[in-house]
Amino acid sequence: MKKVYFLVIGLLFVIHNVANAQDDKFKALFIYNFTKYMEWPEAKRSGDFKIGILGNSPITNELKAFTAKKTVGQQKIVIEEIMAIGDCYKYHIVFVPTKASSNVDEIVQSVANKGVLVVTDKPGMAAASSGINFVKDDGQQTFEISVKHIHEQGVNAGKSLLSLGIPVE
């Protein structure tokens, strides 16, 4: 009986990890696609297109693999882990994983009107302060979008992106 119990627990653990890995792949794909539907200010249209992930997150490797050799216009995409909140202004997109969500308000204040899209991964964040927030809807990965917060971050969202997300205003 103990063997069956441990087997079931182990199997559930594996299934959970596979599901999380799949979610990270979808989020990486979404983040890349956000680059196609956003308009950054002129000052952000040269040099590398930088996507930063706050802290250590499995999505970093997914994004690196997915965006290798891809560009945004003529800009090469670079994926980096951000270790200091004060560095967030250097990026085009900042992804804040759930475990770092206590820092969102500070990040949003530090990038206000600097052309940095803040993307989060915790329920309620788009309504509170982020531009885009990943959520699950009927078990499917999707995102909420706040036009107000995107504008406050100094970025413009294309109408086609607005029709794909769940509006929070």
VENZI-V477475 format. One record per pair of residues at least 6 apart in sequence whose ideal C-beta (glycine too) atoms are under 7 Angstrom apart, sorted by the first residue. I is the first residue (numbers start at 1). GAP is how many residues later the second one is. Records with the same first field share a line. If there is no record, write none. Layout:
BEGIN
I=GAP + GAP
END
This chain:
BEGIN
23=118
24=34 + 35 + 38
25=37
26=115
27=32 + 107 + 114
28=31 + 34 + 35 + 38
29=37
30=113
31=20 + 32 + 62 + 64 + 88
32=34 + 35 + 38
34=59 + 83 + 98
35=14 + 37
37=120 + 121 + 123 + 124
38=79 + 117 + 118 + 119 + 120
39=116 + 117
40=52 + 75 + 115
41=74 + 113
43=72
44=48 + 71
47=28
48=27 + 28 + 30
49=23 + 26 + 27 + 28 + 29 + 43
50=28 + 30 + 40 + 41 + 42
51=12 + 26 + 28 + 40 + 41 + 42
52=28 + 30 + 36 + 39 + 42
53=6 + 7 + 28 + 29 + 42 + 44
54=28 + 40 + 41 + 42 + 43 + 46 + 49
55=26 + 42 + 45
56=25
57=40
59=36 + 38
60=19 + 21
63=16
64=15
67=10 + 12
70=7
71=6
82=6 + 12
85=18 + 21 + 22 + 25
86=24
88=6 + 19 + 22 + 23 + 28
89=21 + 22 + 25 + 27
91=25
92=24 + 25
93=24 + 26
94=13 + 17 + 22 + 24 + 25
95=24
96=7 + 8 + 11 + 22 + 24 + 25
97=24
98=23 + 24
101=19 + 21 + 24
104=16 + 21 + 25 + 26
105=24
107=11
108=10 + 21 + 22
111=7 + 42
112=40 + 41
113=41
114=40
115=39 + 40
116=37
117=14 + 15 + 33 + 36 + 38
118=12 + 13 + 35
119=11 + 12 + 13
120=10 + 13
121=13
123=12
125=8
126=6 + 7 + 18 + 19 + 20 + 23 + 42
127=19 + 41
129=20
130=16 + 19
131=15 + 18 + 19 + 22 + 24
132=11 + 13 + 33
133=10 + 11
134=7 + 9
135=7 + 8 + 9
137=29
142=24
143=22 + 23
144=21 + 22 + 24
145=12 + 17 + 20 + 21 + 22 + 23
146=22 + 23
147=10 + 15 + 22
148=21
150=7
END
